């Protein structure tokens, strides 16, 4: 069964943490899929439109949510990286993410604020409460 996007958050962070440099999305997708043990059949499953693999779509949403919380970033359109904040976040959770961590990261939306500084402050506040 292909995990929901919130359960791709931790593997995504771990894969990015394992690289000293930013990674191409194609490499991230493969490594995350390997880490969670997706079968060839699961990797081939497409979203209803038939345009994208389900697992890639969900990893993309996981990256989007972690980016909103300042844990990951995009070096360019198809290159992702873990931020210093993301490394600290993982280091503070040696036993892995809790359900509360996943929930807080999953509900992050850009609708929280149009102002980047305010959005970052809100993200920091959310993560401190965990």
Secondary structure, 3 states (H helix, E strand, C coil): CCCCHHHHHHHHHHHHHCCCCCEEHHHHHHHHHHHHCCCHHHHHCECCCCCCEHHHHHHHHHHHHHHHCCCEEEEECCEEEECHHHHHHHHCCCCCCCHHHHHHHHCCCHHHCCCHHHHHHHHHHHHHCC
